[in-house]
Amino acid sequence: MVQVNVEPFEIEVTTRDGDRVRADVYLPADRHGPVPVLLAASPYQKSLRHLPAHPIFPFIEYGPIQLYLDHGYAYVAMDVPGTGRSEGIWDPVSRAEGEAIHDMIEYAAEQSWSTGAVGMIGMSYYCWSQWNAARTRPPHLRTIVAYDGATDAYRDWMYHGGIPSMGFLLNWLYHAVLMQHQANGIDFAVGGKDRFLYEALSHPLDDDWQRRRSPFWELPDVDIPVFSVGVWGKAGLHLRGNFTGFERVRGPKHLLVTHPPTFDQAQMYYFDEEFHRRELLPWYDRHLKGDDNGVMDRPAVRYYVNNERAYRRATTWPPEHVRETAFHLTGTHSGVTRSLNDGSLTEAKPESDDDRTTWSYPDPRWLAGVTTFDQHGRPDHVARVTTFTSAQMDRDREFTGQGVLVLHTSTDQTDLDVVAKVSLLPVDGGPPLKVSQGWLRASHRAEDPELTTPMRPFHTHAEAVPLEPGHVYELRVELLPFSVLARTGDRIRLEISNHDSWVTDAPMTHWYGRKVGTDTYHHDKAYPSALILHELPRDRS
């Protein structure tokens, strides 16, 4: 339970759009004069603050409120328009919602109990709210600490590579928002909350509706100090946004990428008081109280290296000194993976004049997405997908940074989906460790030349251009950022399908649609398909 030793009082603000929005204010019990303010904004109803931080309640994302009260901060918990006690229409992460938060920030800054210095706090949706409010540039907003939050709703989670993301959308919307309101006696239709799902599914391209809820496009206007804190275990939902948010803001900024490997552990880590004392509290103290505590002398970038269980530091992301390492796809059997094809990855360029992998879908043995089960009920997540596996590493190698899958493909259909996953296979036979993943609908293959880089394609998603059956197309699939140590004897495995595993990929699973057909992946001299990863030399000084 999020325990606090004071009772809150409610404040009300009429926004620029005429909506009355409300928030609960918690003040330190021993307050003697004005204090700086931390504001958290979400649709999760401030009245539910009493629920415990537990994976069964994934929407409890305030963090340790009492810790901040004890350190002399006011904590303001706001219901965004159309939710909880706030009136208006719920328009998630839209610019209008950001402007309502802006108006609450300015109101709180002017109160007698406030010093006028306001920061923002909270994870996930609360973090969306931070990016969203920051782009509106409230005069009294001094800093944000963006723990685990997307910046581009379309690309980060709603339409991965143009493919509709359904698992999270439905679970989040019904479990965390609609049903929780109904349980409080608030009908779905109040505030238009019942409309969001239909709106989201009605905008499959990155149009104006999508852009309104993507702070990404306005982040270069943000010049306040920003501490972006990503979580490796939230890949497919928020991870990409923490990197692009850090990259695009132009004020003082730091990036920390933390170790929790799952959604559940990411939530619980945000309630770890020691984590807050070590990382977040010093940042707030510097920018809201003016403490000269040296926090800005810390490295600009710190990240956890998976499989090494160590944090590293850098001045940029990707870290300086990274190089591009290409693993070329080949039809040669690796002999280590039981899959549809058991192909290989090799660092040698292809020499064959005709090397390809062909498969048909839906596979008759798929049961839980692509996952199948043996006669004893044990799941197998790769038996019915295509795989390409490297030779054993001949030395310890660190792969850190960005990645791209360059895939030459053809199909007998007018479109195809690519769902790619990169895993580490430990030499000791332990379970595979997911390193990265990426998605692309081939009809969305067009890239934005201004935002694309060699190692990070940025697709426009402005239109869907059908494929010509039988024609070979080059697709460049963006892979999510990663950091992993591949030890001597470990292998890298690439999985490619057009569907998810409902076991290993949940909740970030996608609508399969009506896909029936045959796809071919070409990997020869004329069509050199490759998995290209940033590698950081281990012998650097």
N, C-alpha and C positions, 0 to 999 in steps of 0.2 A: 504494500500500500504506500502511496506517495504521502507520507506523514508530514504534517506541518504543525507548528505550535501556536498558530494564530488563525483567526477566522477572517475570511476575505470579505470585502465589500464590493458592490457592483458599481461600475461607472457606465455611462451611456453617452454615445457620440452620434450626432447626425452627420452622415457623410456628405460629400459633395454631390452624391446622387440622390440625397434625400432619405437614405435608409438609416434607421436607428439601429446601431450595432452596440453590443455590450461586452464587457470584460470584467473578470474578477481581479481585484487587486489584493495582493498579499504584501504587508509591510513588516519589516523586522520588528520583533517584539521589543527590543531595546533601542529603538530608533530615537535619536536626539537631533532632529532637523531633517532637511531634505536628503534623499539618497538617490543614486543612479538607478535606472530602470532596465529590467530585462523583460522583453515582450515576446510572448509565444502566441501564434495565431493558427487555428485549424478549424475544420468542420466537426471535430470529435466531441463537442459539447463539454464546456468547462464544468458542468455539473457532474461529470463522470471522473473528476480528478481523484475521487476516493478509491477507484479501482487499483489493484496492485499492478506493478510492472511485471508482466508475465506473458509468455508467448501466446497464451490463450486470449489475451487482450493486446494485440499487436499495435493498437492505436494509442496506447498509453506511452507517450513519447515526450513528456515534459522534461525529464531529467530530474536530478535531486533538488527539488525546490528549497527544502530546508537548508541545504548547504549554502545556497546563495543568500537566503535570509540571514543566516548566521554571519555571513561576510559583508553585510551591510547593503544589500540590494533589494529593491522592490521587485516583485515578480507579478507580471500582468498577463493573465490568460484570457485570450480573446476568442469568441465565436465569430467566424467570418460570416459575411452576409448570407442570409438564407439558411443558417444552421443554428441549432441550439437556441439561445435567447436573442439572437440577432435577426432582424427583419431583412427583407429584400430577397433577391434571387441568388441561389447558389450557382456560381459560375467559376468552377474550380481553376485556380492558378491563373485566372485571366488578369489582364491589366487592371480591369475594374476592381477586382478583389485586392490587388496590390495597392490601389489607390485608397480603398477603404482602410487597409492596414496603415497606410501612410497617415490618414486622418486620425486614427487612434494613437499612433506614435506622437503626433504633434499635440494632441489633447493631453496625453499623459505627461509630456515634457513640460507643460505649462502649469501643472498642479503644484500645490504648495508642498507636497511631500516629495517632489521630484527636483533633482538638481538640474534637469534639462538635458542630461546626457542619457541617451537611450541606446541600448543594444538589443539584439534579437537572439533567441535561444530556441532549442528544440530540434528534433530529428525528423527525417522523412517528410511528411506533409508540412510540418513546422519549418523544415529547412526549405521546402519549396516556397513557403511564405517569406522566408528571409530573402532569397534571390528575387522574389516577386516584388516585395516592398522596396528593396534596394534600388531596383531599376527606376522607381518613381522618384528617388532622391529626396526623401524627407529631410528637411534642414537639421532636425535634432537627432537623426539616426547617425551614431558615431561609428558603429562597427557591426558586423555580423560574424557569427561563428557557425558556418554552414556544415553541420554534421549530417552526412548521408542524405543528399538531396539532388534530384535531377534539375536540369536547367532548360531542357528542350523536350517538352512532353511528347512530341511526335517521335523523335528519334530515340530518346532515352528509354521509353517504355511502352508507349501506346501503339506504335506501328514500327516494330523493329525491322529495319530494312524494307519497310513498306508492307510487312506482314502483320495482320491484326493480332495484338497480344490480348488473349481472352482470359487465361487462367487468373492472372493477378487482377485484371480489371473487374471481373465479376466477383471474386472473393472479397476484394477490398471494398468495392462499392456497396455490396449487400451487407457484408459482415460488419464493417467498421462505420458505415454511414447510415444507410437506409434502415436496417433492422434496429440499430441502436437508437435512432430517432423514434421509430415506432414503439420501442420498449419504453420510451419516455412519454408516450402519448402524443407524439407529433407525427402527423400523417406524411407519407412519402411526398405528396403533392405540395405540401407547405414549403415555400421557397423554391419550388421547381426542381427539387432534388431528384424526382423521378425522370427528369428529361435528359440528364447528363449522358446516360448510356446510349440513348438513341442519337444524341448529338454527336458523340464520339464516333459511333459507327457510321454516321452520315458524312464523315469528313476523312476519307481514306487517303487523301493527298495533303501535302503540307500547304494548306490554303490559309486565308486570313483568319478563319476560326482557330486553326492550330497555332498560328503565329501569335495570336493574342495571349495564349497561355504558355508561351515559351520565352522566359526572360533572357534566354541566350542571346537574342538579337539586340538587346539593349545593354548588355553587361559592359561593353566598352565605355559606357557613360558613368559607370560606378567607380568613384574615386576614394571611397572610404576604406579603411583597413578591413581586409577580408581574410579570415582563417577558414580554409576549405578542408574539411576532414572527411575523407572517403573511407569505405570499408570494403575490403576485397570480397567479403561474403555477400555483398549486395549487388554483384554484377548482374546486369540484365534489368535493373530497376534504377538505381541511383548512381552507381559508380562512375559512369561516363560523365554525368553532370558535374561531379566534383572536380574532375580534371578540366573539362571545358570551362567551368566557372572560374577556376583558378587562372586558366590561360587568358581569359578575355577581360577580366576586370583590370583597371589600370592604376589603382591605388596600391598602397603597401599590402603585400599578400604573402601568405604562407600556405603550403600544402602538406598535409599529413595523411598518409594512407595506412589504416590500422589493420590489425590481424584477424578480427573475428571472422570465422569462415562461413557462417550461416546467418540467415535473417534473424533467428531467435537470439543468437549470441550478439549480434549487432545491437539489438534492442537492450539487452541486459548490460552490455558494456557502457551504454549511455547513462545507465543509472549507477555506475561504479564511481563512488565519490573520489577515490584515489586518482582515477583518470581525470576527473574534472579539476582536482587540486593541482595536478601536474601540468595539464595542458590548457584547459579552457579558462579556469579562473584567473591565471596570470594574464591571459590575453585581455579579458574583460577589465581587470584591475589597471592594466596599462592604458587602455583606450577610453574607459569610462571614469576612472578615478585619477588618472595621470601618474600612476606609480611608475617610478623609474626602476623596473625590476629586471631589465635585460631580456625580456621575452623576444624583442625584435632582433636581438643578436643571434637567435637560434637560426639554424640553417633554413633556407627558404623552402626546401623540399626534404621531407623525411618519409620513408616508406618501408613497409615490412616485406622482407624477402621470404616468400613461402618456401617451405622445405629446408630453409636454413634457420628459421626461427630467430631471425635477427633483424633489427632496424638499421637501415642505411640512410645516408644523407647526401644531398646534391644541391646544386644551385638552380637547376632547371628541371623540367619534365618534358621529354625524356631526359634522363641524366646525361651530362656531358660525357663524351667518349663512347657513346653507343655506336655500334655498327650494324649494318643490315646482313642477316644471315638467311640464305634461301635454302629451304628444304624442298627439293623437286619431287613431285608426285610421279610414281612409276607403277606399272602393273606387276612388277616382280614381287612374288610372295615374300612376306617378312618371316613367316613361320612362327609367329608369336601371338597372333590375334585370330580368333575364330569369328570371322565376319563374312559378309557377302562376297568379298573379294580378297581380303588380306593383302592389300597393296603395301608398298614401301615408300618411305621418304629417304631421299639421298641428297647429299650436298654436291654431287656431281651433276653437271648439266645433262639433259637427256640426249641419247644418241640414236634412239630408235626412230624410224620413219613413220611408224604407225603403232601407237600404244594408247589404249583407251580402256575405260571402265564403263560398262553399261549395266543399268539396273532398272527394274520396273516397280511400279507402286500403284496402290497400296500393297505392302507385303502381306501375304496371307497369314503370317505368323505373328504380326504385330498384335499385342494385347493391351498394354498400358502405354499408349503411344507407340514408339518404336521398341519398347522393352518387351521381350518375350520371356517365357518361363520354361525350365526343363521339367522332366517328369517328376521331380521331387519338389516342384514349386519354387525353385530358386530362380531369381531374376537374372536375365542376361541382357545388358543394355546395348551391346554392339553386334550381336550375332546377325541382326537383320538390317544393318546399315553398312555403308562402305567405309573402309578404314585404310589409312596409310601410316605405317609405323617406321620410325627411324631405326638405325643400328644402335647398339649400345654406345653411350658417350664414352670416349676414350680419356676423358678428363672432366673435372668439375667445370660446369659452364653455367653462367648466370644469364638468363633471358629476362630483360627488364625494359619496359617502354611500350611502344606501339607495335601492332602487327597488321598484316594484310594477307588475305588469301586471294591469289590471282588464279582464277579458275576458267579454263576454256571449256565451254560446254555447249551441247546441242540437245534438242528434244524433239519428240514427235508432236508436241503440244504448242500452243501459242504463248505460253508462259511457263515459268518454273520457279520454285523456291529453293534457296540454299540455306540450310541450317548447319552451321559448322561449329565444331567443338575441338579445342586443343587440350590434351591431357598429358600429364607426366606419368609414366609407368615406372614405379620404383624397382630397383634391382632386387630388393628383398622380397618381391612378390606381394607387397602391400597393395591396398586398393588404389586405383587411379586417382590422381589429384587433378581436378579441373584447373587449367591454366587460363584459358580465355575462350571466348565464343563470339560468333557473329552470324548475321542473318542478311539475306538480300532476296527480294523478289526481282527476277530478271527484267521485268518490264519497267522497273524503277532504277535501272542501271546508270542513268545519266548523272554525271558529277558536276558539282559547282566548281568551276576553275579557280575562283578566288579563294575558296575555303578548303579545297582539296590539297593535300600534300602527298609526296610519294608514299609515305607510310600510313596515311589516314585519308582514305577516300571520303568525301563528303557528298552524299547523294542529294539531289535537289528534291526529289519526290513531288515534282510539279505536274507530272503527267505519267500515265502508264502507256508505254509503247510496246505493242505486242511483238512477239518473236516470230520469225519465219521458220516453220518446222524444218529441221535438217540443217539449218545454217549454224555455223560455229560462232559463238560470241565469247568475248573476253569479259568476264565479270571480276570486279575488284570488291571484295567483301571486307568491310571494316571489322577488325577484331578489337575487342575491349582491351584497355590497358592491363598490364600484367607485370608480375615480378616473381620469378621462381628460380631456385637453384636446382639444376639437373646434375646430380652427382655421377661420378664415374660408374658406368654400368646401367644407369637409367636410360630410358627411351622417351621420345616424344611421339605421341600418336595424334593424328588428325582424323576426326570422324566427320563424314558428310552424309546428310540425308535431306529430306524436305519436311521433316516432322520432328517433334520433340519426344523425349522420354517423359512420361507423366510421373515417373519416379525420381529421376535425377535432376530434371529441369524445373519441376514445380517450385513456386507458383508461376514462373515466367514462361508459360506455355502459350501456344498460338492456335488460331483457328486453322484447321487442316483444309477446310473447304471441300471442293469436289475434284481433287487431283487424282487423275487416273492416266497413266502414261508410262513412257520410257525415256529416261535421260541418259546422256553419255558424257563422261568427263574425259577430255582429251589431254594427254600428257606425253608429247613426243617433241621432236626437234621443231616442228612447225608450230606446235601449240604447247609451250613449256609452262604448264601449270605449276605453281609453287606456293608453299607456305613461307612467308617472309616475316621474320621476327627480329626485333631489336635484341642485340646481344651486347652485354657489358663485359669487357675483358676482365678476367679475374686477377691478372698480373699488373693492373694499373697501380700507380703509386698513390 
